[in-house]
Amino acid sequence: MTPEVAVVGISRLDDHVLLADAALAMGMVTAGAGRLVDLRGETRPPGLPIPIDHFPIMDLEGGQEDLILAAARHVAAQAEAGVVTGVYCQAGISRTSTVAIAYLMVRGQSLQAASRQVHAVRPQAMPALELWRSLEHLGTQLAS
């Protein structure tokens, strides 16, 4: 196992999840990620020498609960398997934080607790209003 490296701009959510923007995708690999999750709906993942899973979420669009939940469950499954996963979108602010919050919700946290935890490690985290509404819907869905 390689030693953990801190890279400016990359946030560690927990032992298995790193958060950043697209420019720091390879930086997350340097910081220990064995897999990446690209959330950009406006482009295809780059050809990097590491597995990249693509969940094409569009920023500023509502009604993406199924895709957000699929991405969150995928990240949770990777964490359960012991894989460190780097999650990113273009700026690392809206879609990245949305999936990070949903990941914590899938693991049992409330929307408010998950949002606080993500914001604590990534102060710039701010899901777009439409994505926040998707998180609210997911909170209701996961609670039932």
Secondary structure, 3 states (H helix, E strand, C coil): CCCCCCCCCCEEEECCEEEEEHHHHHHHHHCCCCEEEEEECCCCCCCCCCCEEEEEECCCCCCCHHHHHHHHHHHHHHHHCCCCEEEEECCCCCHHHHHHHHHHHHCCCCHHHHHHHHHHHCCCCCCCHHHHHHHHHHHHHHHC
